[in-house]
Amino acid sequence: MEECILTYLDYFFQTRQVFKWLQPKICRDDIKEAVQLPTASENHECPPCNPGMDYGNSSKCEFCPRNTFSDGRAGCKNCPPNTTPNYGYQIIRWTEMPQLMSAACMEPDGSSCSSSMGWQCGGSFIHSGHHHTDGAYLLLSLNVAGFRSKGGVMGGHRLEVGSITFSFQLDCKSKCEFVFMQGSETKGVSLIQSWTESQSRQEFTHTIMQNDSYTFSWAFQKLKLGQDPMDAELDDDVAKIFSINITNTIDGGAAVCLPCHQELEDRGCIPCPSGQYIDPNTTACTPCPPDTTVSDPLAYGEDSCKACGPGLSSFDGVSCTTKCIFTLDGTQYDLRSLTNQWTKEDLILSTQSVTLGDELIGVAKDISFMNIETINEFVQIGFKDDLHFFYSTPLSTRSCPQGRTTVITLHCDPSKKDNGTIQLPSRCPDGTCDGCNFNFLWASDAACPVCTESDFKTVKGECVNGLQMIHYLPPSHCLVKQSMPTTKNIPCTTHIPLELQAVIAVTIALAIFLCGLMIYFWKKTQRLEYKYMKLVQSSGGRDEAELPPAESCALDDGEEEEIQFNQPRATGILNRIKAMTGKVQ
């Protein structure tokens, strides 16, 4: 059986292929039927390096010096004026183990394998090693010192500091597992993704949200299922990585150069100060507009400046902050009286040793922001003027792929003085029901909105020596400013309120109307009396003392009843007077 490994021997940028037995050697080559190692090849030109690297004065590929770039073929060159290297890690050729990468093998019990060759270079890919015990972990690691961007959250959007993309393939005849991990000094080691069984060639991208030094690791494990002789085929199970690309790093190599700001007296590139971006037309550094921030030192154009979240502001273009004074929907809040002087006995928020909120991304009266929801229990307890503080930890973990979020609801409760009390959800005593989204209710009188003049009830006193005392009675649902006086003296005034003036005007107008109506009817009555007197005087020359005989309503003999149909008389006093007047005439 042929078991050999391809290596390169370099001399004046010439190389030849030399074959060696894999270690530990598990076969014999001293018998007649044994396969012998192939002879070394003729010298030929060295293969190209990875982008951003060059052979330099050594026989191995190394990263280009600072302020230079390379495509891996033509050597390192200085960046043109007004440009700067775009550093990163781009590994597409595997003729040797790249810089800052290492391979190892670890047994299930934690001890080292007999052979440390956990991974081997294969030219166009790197693959897991052979002849290791079942269950051994074959580790491949890459160290990254940091990234150029600070990350964080801007305008309600998480900002990435960089990304890592790799292409891989799994060929497994039995059970196997391939995992990708991320480790840092501040966050420890976390599992990002895992795959089992055979996988066709594919790409995986992981976004880095927090600037830190990282160690990215790949581990391959072959698992024995039983005592079947076919388990010997486990040695053919292999994992292959074809390419690795990490962007926006502070070191590594640069394949290209990007435009940047440059002073007149200096030929080198100068990063813009914090909070400024590069004007594409003049390459001058320009401050971001108010209430916007920028994190990338090589930010181009004003579009690179991202707006702060609701309730936050920025004056330096670097970070979004708050002075604890908010005006939301016309309602003002002043939270400066709240302090963080809590004792350990008074405040136990969670038993989990994890970061719950690295960034304050917004303060709003809305119960949701950026897909962060306030728990329904706290929405029902509160009212429309409650404030919600939204925090985010963008670091992705296996249990929380979207990171962790925290909502602190400030509830107005006049009975809770000073710092008030903090309440956890009744269904989730640790503050979270899923381990990723946390909710806390902070009840305090300081969380009430600031009282406005219209919220006070005013009581006016008597006028004494030309002054009238006004008493302001504060309401219980808002926070009274210290500058707001409880009493105030104002000069007495005879000014009649507008509402009272309107009532008086309507009363006077109604009185005038009634008087005019009485005069009208009085004149009508006088005319009627005059006509009646004339009617009496013209009644046939009779003696004034003699009254006319009464007429009988009965019918005489021989008379027939005469039925007359008359129109109904007009009703109303005016119509009756007119009818009487017309009858007399």
C-alpha positions in Angstrom: 0.0 0.0 0.0 1.3 3.4 -1.0 1.4 5.8 2.0 3.4 8.9 1.3 3.2 12.7 1.7 4.0 15.4 -0.8 6.6 18.0 0.4 8.6 20.8 -1.2 12.3 21.5 -1.1 13.2 25.1 -2.1 16.4 26.4 -3.6 16.5 29.9 -5.3 12.8 29.8 -5.8 13.1 26.4 -7.4 11.4 23.3 -5.9 11.0 19.6 -6.5 8.7 17.0 -5.1 10.0 14.6 -2.5 8.0 11.7 -1.1 8.3 10.6 2.5 6.5 7.9 4.5 3.7 9.1 6.8 4.5 9.0 10.5 4.1 6.9 12.4 5.1 4.4 9.8 2.9 1.3 10.0 4.2 -0.7 7.0 7.4 -2.4 5.9 9.4 -1.5 2.8 12.2 -4.0 3.3 10.5 -6.9 1.7 10.4 -7.8 -2.0 6.7 -7.1 -2.6 6.7 -3.8 -0.7 5.9 -0.6 -2.6 8.9 1.8 -2.7 8.8 5.6 -2.4 8.7 7.4 -5.8 11.8 9.2 -6.8 12.0 13.0 -6.4 10.9 15.1 -9.4 12.9 17.6 -11.4 13.3 21.1 -10.1 10.7 23.5 -11.2 9.4 27.0 -10.3 7.9 27.5 -6.9 4.1 27.6 -6.7 2.6 31.1 -6.0 1.9 32.2 -2.5 -1.5 33.1 -1.1 -2.8 36.7 -1.8 -1.0 39.2 0.5 2.1 36.9 0.8 5.4 36.5 -0.9 8.6 34.4 -0.5 10.7 37.4 0.3 14.2 36.2 1.4 13.1 32.9 2.7 11.9 29.6 1.2 8.4 30.0 2.8 5.6 32.3 2.0 5.3 35.2 4.5 2.9 38.2 4.8 4.0 41.3 2.9 5.5 44.2 4.9 3.2 47.0 6.1 1.8 49.3 3.5 2.4 46.8 0.7 0.2 44.4 -1.2 0.5 41.3 -3.4 -1.6 38.9 -5.4 0.7 36.1 -4.4 2.4 35.8 -7.8 4.3 39.1 -8.6 5.8 39.9 -5.2 5.0 42.6 -2.7 4.5 46.2 -4.0 4.0 49.5 -2.3 0.4 50.9 -2.3 -0.2 53.8 -4.7 -0.5 57.3 -3.2 -3.8 58.1 -1.4 -4.4 54.4 -0.7 -3.9 52.0 2.2 -3.7 48.1 2.3 -6.9 46.2 2.9 -5.6 43.6 5.3 -7.1 40.2 5.8 -6.4 36.4 5.6 -7.0 34.9 2.2 -5.8 31.3 2.0 -6.5 29.5 -1.3 -3.3 27.5 -1.8 -2.1 24.8 0.5 1.5 23.9 -0.5 2.6 24.5 3.1 1.0 25.3 6.5 0.2 29.0 6.4 1.5 31.5 8.9 -0.5 31.8 12.2 -2.0 28.4 11.5 -1.3 25.2 13.4 -2.5 21.6 13.4 -2.7 19.1 16.3 -4.2 15.8 17.3 -5.8 15.1 20.7 -7.1 11.8 22.1 -10.6 11.6 23.7 -9.0 11.5 27.1 -7.2 14.8 26.5 -3.7 13.4 25.8 -1.7 14.1 22.6 -1.8 11.6 19.7 1.3 9.6 18.8 1.5 11.7 15.6 0.9 15.5 15.8 0.0 15.6 12.1 -3.7 16.3 12.6 -4.0 18.0 9.2 -1.9 17.8 6.1 -1.5 20.2 3.1 -2.6 18.8 -0.3 -1.8 21.6 -2.7 -5.4 22.9 -3.5 -6.8 21.9 -0.1 -5.8 20.9 3.4 -7.2 17.6 4.7 -7.5 15.7 8.0 -4.7 13.2 8.8 -4.8 9.4 8.6 -3.9 6.5 10.9 -5.2 8.1 14.1 -7.2 6.2 16.7 -10.9 6.2 16.6 -12.5 9.2 18.3 -9.4 11.3 18.1 -9.9 15.0 17.6 -8.0 16.5 14.6 -7.6 20.2 15.3 -6.7 23.0 12.9 -6.4 26.6 14.3 -5.9 30.1 13.0 -5.1 33.1 15.2 -6.4 36.6 14.4 -5.0 39.5 16.4 -8.1 41.8 15.9 -10.2 43.8 13.4 -10.1 47.4 12.2 -13.7 48.2 13.1 -15.1 48.5 16.6 -18.5 47.1 15.7 -21.4 47.9 18.0 -24.9 49.0 17.1 -25.9 52.0 15.1 -29.3 53.2 14.1 -30.8 50.1 15.5 -28.6 47.9 13.3 -25.8 45.7 14.4 -22.4 46.5 12.8 -20.0 43.7 11.9 -16.3 44.0 12.5 -15.4 41.4 10.0 -16.3 37.9 8.7 -14.8 34.5 8.1 -15.8 32.3 5.1 -14.4 28.8 4.4 -15.1 26.1 1.8 -15.1 22.5 2.9 -16.2 18.9 2.1 -16.7 15.8 4.2 -16.2 12.3 2.8 -17.4 9.8 5.5 -18.3 6.1 5.1 -19.2 5.9 8.7 -20.3 8.3 11.4 -18.2 11.5 11.7 -18.4 15.0 13.0 -16.9 18.3 11.8 -17.2 21.4 14.0 -16.2 25.1 13.7 -15.4 26.9 16.9 -14.5 30.5 17.9 -12.5 31.4 21.0 -11.5 34.7 22.6 -10.0 35.8 25.9 -13.1 37.7 27.0 -15.8 35.3 25.7 -14.1 31.9 25.9 -14.7 29.1 23.4 -18.0 28.7 21.7 -19.3 26.3 19.1 -20.5 28.1 16.0 -21.6 25.2 13.8 -21.3 21.5 13.4 -21.9 18.9 10.6 -22.3 15.2 10.6 -22.0 12.5 7.9 -20.8 13.2 4.4 -21.2 16.8 3.0 -20.7 18.0 -0.5 -18.5 20.9 -1.1 -20.0 24.1 0.3 -19.3 27.5 1.8 -20.0 28.7 5.3 -19.8 32.3 6.5 -19.7 33.5 10.1 -20.1 37.2 10.9 -18.0 38.7 13.7 -19.9 41.3 15.7 -17.4 42.2 18.4 -13.8 43.4 18.1 -11.4 41.1 19.9 -8.5 38.7 19.3 -9.8 35.3 18.2 -8.7 31.8 17.6 -10.8 30.1 15.0 -10.7 26.3 15.1 -11.8 23.4 13.0 -12.1 19.9 14.5 -12.8 16.6 12.7 -13.6 13.3 14.6 -14.1 9.8 13.2 -16.5 7.8 15.4 -16.3 4.0 15.5 -19.8 2.4 15.6 -18.9 -1.2 16.7 -16.6 -4.1 16.3 -17.4 -4.7 12.6 -14.3 -5.4 10.5 -15.6 -2.8 8.1 -14.7 -0.2 10.7 -11.2 -0.3 9.2 -12.6 1.9 6.5 -12.8 4.7 9.0 -9.3 5.6 7.9 -10.7 6.7 4.6 -13.0 9.2 6.3 -11.6 12.7 5.6 -12.5 16.4 5.9 -11.1 18.8 3.4 -10.9 22.6 3.6 -10.4 24.3 0.3 -10.2 28.0 1.2 -10.4 30.4 4.2 -11.0 34.1 3.9 -11.1 36.5 6.9 -11.8 40.2 6.2 -11.0 43.6 7.8 -8.2 42.4 10.1 -5.5 44.6 11.6 -2.7 42.3 10.4 -2.2 39.6 7.8 -1.7 40.4 4.2 -3.3 42.7 1.6 -4.3 41.7 -1.8 -5.5 45.2 -2.8 -5.2 48.8 -1.6 -8.1 51.1 -0.9 -8.3 54.9 -1.2 -7.7 56.8 2.0 -7.1 60.3 3.5 -3.6 61.8 3.0 -2.1 65.1 4.3 -0.4 67.5 1.9 3.0 67.2 3.5 2.9 63.5 4.0 3.0 60.8 1.3 1.7 58.2 3.7 -1.9 57.4 4.4 -3.4 58.9 7.6 -6.6 57.4 9.1 -9.4 59.9 9.7 -10.0 60.9 13.3 -12.8 59.0 15.1 -16.2 60.1 14.1 -15.2 61.2 10.6 -15.5 59.8 7.1 -13.5 60.2 3.9 -15.0 62.5 1.3 -14.9 60.5 -2.0 -14.4 63.7 -4.0 -11.6 65.4 -2.0 -10.3 62.4 0.2 -10.6 64.9 3.1 -11.8 63.8 6.5 -15.3 65.1 7.2 -17.2 64.9 10.6 -20.4 62.9 10.6 -23.7 64.8 11.0 -25.1 65.2 14.5 -26.7 62.1 16.1 -24.8 59.8 13.7 -21.7 57.7 14.3 -19.1 55.8 12.2 -16.9 53.0 13.3 -14.7 52.2 10.3 -11.5 54.3 10.1 -11.7 53.8 6.3 -15.3 54.9 5.9 -16.1 56.4 2.5 -19.0 58.9 2.0 -21.6 60.3 4.3 -23.6 57.1 4.0 -21.1 55.4 6.3 -22.5 57.5 9.2 -25.3 55.6 10.8 -28.1 57.3 12.8 -28.4 56.6 16.5 -31.3 54.7 17.9 -34.4 56.4 19.3 -33.8 58.4 22.5 -30.0 58.5 21.9 -27.8 61.2 20.6 -24.2 61.7 19.5 -22.0 64.8 19.4 -18.7 63.3 18.5 -19.7 60.8 15.8 -18.1 57.9 17.9 -20.8 56.7 20.2 -24.5 57.1 20.9 -25.3 58.2 24.4 -28.0 59.7 26.6 -28.0 62.2 29.4 -31.0 60.5 31.0 -33.4 63.3 29.8 -35.8 62.2 27.1 -38.6 63.8 25.2 -40.7 61.2 23.5 -44.1 62.0 21.8 -44.2 65.3 23.6 -43.7 63.7 27.1 -40.5 64.6 29.0 -38.7 62.2 31.3 -35.9 63.0 33.8 -34.1 59.9 35.1 -31.1 61.6 36.6 -32.3 60.9 40.1 -31.9 57.1 39.6 -28.6 55.7 40.8 -26.8 52.4 40.6 -26.2 52.0 44.4 -27.6 48.6 44.8 -26.5 46.1 47.5 -25.9 42.5 46.6 -28.7 41.4 49.0 -31.2 43.9 47.4 -30.5 43.0 43.7 -30.2 39.5 42.3 -31.1 39.7 38.6 -29.8 36.4 37.2 -27.8 33.4 38.1 -26.2 33.2 34.7 -22.7 34.5 34.2 -23.2 35.9 30.8 -23.3 39.4 29.4 -26.9 40.5 29.0 -26.4 43.9 27.2 -23.2 45.4 25.8 -24.9 48.2 23.8 -27.9 50.5 24.6 -29.5 50.6 21.1 -32.6 52.6 21.9 -35.0 54.1 24.4 -38.7 54.2 23.3 -42.3 54.0 24.5 -43.0 51.3 21.9 -42.9 47.8 23.3 -40.7 46.4 20.5 -37.6 47.6 18.6 -35.4 45.7 16.1 -37.3 42.4 16.7 -36.7 42.8 20.5 -40.0 42.3 22.2 -41.1 43.3 25.7 -42.6 40.4 27.6 -46.4 40.5 27.6 -46.6 40.4 31.4 -44.9 43.7 31.7 -46.9 45.3 29.0 -50.1 44.5 30.9 -48.7 45.8 34.2 -47.6 49.1 32.6 -49.3 51.9 30.8 -48.7 54.0 27.7 -46.1 56.2 29.3 -43.7 53.4 30.4 -40.1 53.7 29.0 -38.4 50.6 27.5 -34.6 50.5 27.3 -33.4 48.0 24.7 -29.9 46.5 25.1 -28.1 44.1 22.8 -25.1 41.8 22.9 -24.4 40.9 19.3 -22.0 38.0 20.0 -23.4 34.9 18.4 -23.3 31.6 20.2 -24.6 28.2 19.5 -27.5 28.6 22.0 -28.1 32.2 20.9 -27.3 32.6 17.2 -28.7 36.1 17.1 -26.9 37.1 20.3 -28.6 38.2 23.6 -31.0 41.0 24.2 -32.4 42.7 27.3 -35.4 45.0 27.8 -35.6 47.1 31.0 -39.1 48.6 31.4 -39.2 51.7 33.6 -42.6 51.7 35.2 -44.1 54.9 36.9 -45.1 54.0 40.4 -45.4 57.0 42.8 -45.4 54.7 45.8 -41.9 53.4 45.0 -39.5 56.1 46.2 -35.8 56.6 45.4 -34.4 53.7 43.4 -37.7 51.7 43.6 -37.8 48.0 43.0 -36.9 45.6 40.2 -39.3 42.8 39.3 -38.6 39.6 37.3 -41.2 37.9 35.1 -43.3 35.5 37.2 -43.0 32.7 34.6 -39.3 33.2 34.2 -37.6 33.7 37.6 -34.2 34.1 36.1 -35.4 37.0 33.9 -35.4 34.9 30.7 -37.5 32.1 29.4 -35.1 31.0 26.6 -31.7 32.0 27.8 -31.3 34.7 25.1 -33.9 37.4 25.7 -34.1 39.0 29.1 -36.8 41.3 30.6 -36.8 43.3 33.8 -39.4 45.7 35.2 -38.0 48.7 37.2 -40.8 50.5 39.2 -40.0 53.9 40.7 -41.5 57.3 41.1 -38.5 58.7 39.2 -39.8 56.8 36.1 -42.9 59.0 35.9 -43.0 61.7 33.2 -42.2 65.3 34.2 -45.3 67.3 35.1 -46.3 70.2 32.8 -48.2 73.3 33.9 -51.4 71.8 32.5 -51.1 68.8 34.9 -51.4 71.0 38.0 -54.7 71.9 39.6 -54.8 75.6 40.4 -56.6 77.2 43.4 -57.0 81.0 43.5 -56.9 82.9 46.7 -58.4 86.3 47.7 -56.9 89.6 46.6 -54.9 91.1 49.4 -53.2 94.4 48.9 -53.5 94.1 45.1 -52.0 90.6 45.0 -53.7 87.2 44.5 -52.0 84.0 45.6 -52.3 81.0 43.2 -51.8 77.5 44.7 -50.6 74.7 42.5 -51.7 71.2 43.6 -49.3 68.6 42.0 -50.8 65.4 40.5 -49.6 61.9 41.5 -49.0 60.5 38.1 -46.0 62.7 37.1 -42.7 64.0 38.5 -42.7 67.5 39.8 -39.6 69.6 38.9 -37.8 71.2 41.8 -37.9 74.6 39.9 -41.7 74.4 39.8 -43.1 76.6 42.7 -46.1 75.4 44.7 -47.5 78.9 45.1 -47.3 82.1 43.1 -48.5 85.7 43.7 -50.0 87.6 40.8 -51.5 91.1 40.6 -55.2 91.2 41.0 -57.1 91.9 37.9 -60.7 92.8 37.1 -60.5 91.2 33.7 -63.5 89.1 33.1 -62.8 85.7 31.6 -63.8 85.2 28.0 -66.2 82.5 28.9 -68.0 84.7 31.4 -68.1 87.6 28.8 -69.8 85.3 26.3 -72.5 84.3 29.0 -73.1 87.9 29.8 -73.5 88.9 26.2 -76.0 86.1 25.5 -78.0 87.1 28.6 -78.2 90.7 27.6 -79.3 89.9 24.1 -82.0 87.6 25.4 -83.3 90.3 27.8 -83.5 92.8 25.0 -85.4 90.4 22.8 -87.9 89.7 25.5 -88.4 93.4 26.2 -89.1 94.1 22.5 -91.6 91.3 22.4 -93.5 92.6 25.4 -93.7 96.1 23.8 -95.0 94.7 20.6 -97.8 92.8 22.3 -98.7 95.8 24.4 -99.2 98.0 21.3 -101.4 95.3 19.8 -103.5 95.2 22.9 -104.0 99.0 22.8 -105.3 98.9 19.3 -107.7 96.1 20.1 -109.1 98.0 23.1 -109.7 101.1 21.0 -111.6 99.2 18.3 -113.7 97.5 20.9 -114.8 100.9 22.4 -115.8 102.1 19.0 -117.9 99.0 18.5 -119.8 99.6 21.8 -120.5 103.2 20.9 -122.0 102.3 17.5 -124.5 99.7 18.8 -127.9 101.2 17.4 -128.4 104.3 19.6 -129.5 102.3 22.5 -129.4 103.5 26.0 -125.9 102.7 27.4 -127.6 101.2 30.5 -129.9 99.0 28.5 -128.5 95.7 27.4 -129.7 93.8 24.4 -132.1 90.9 25.1 -130.6 87.4 25.1 -131.3 85.3 22.1 -132.6 81.8 22.5 -130.7 78.9 21.1 -133.9 76.8 20.7 -135.8 76.3 17.3 -139.3 77.7 16.8 -142.1 75.6 15.5 -141.8 74.9 11.9 -138.1 75.9 11.7 -135.6 73.5 10.5 -132.1 73.1 11.8 -129.7 74.7 9.5 -126.3 73.1 9.5 -123.4 75.2 8.5 -119.8 74.1 8.0 -117.3 76.7 8.9 -113.6 76.6 8.4 -111.6 76.1 11.6 -110.5 79.3 13.2 -106.9 80.2 13.0 -104.9 79.5 16.1 -102.3 81.7 17.6 -102.6 85.0 19.3 -101.6 87.0 16.3 -104.0 85.2 14.0 -106.9 85.6 16.5 -106.3 89.3 16.8 -106.2 89.7 13.0 -109.5 87.8 12.7 -111.2 90.0 15.3 -109.9 93.1 13.6 -111.2 92.0 10.2 -114.6 91.2 11.6 -115.0 94.6 13.1 -114.0 96.2 9.9 
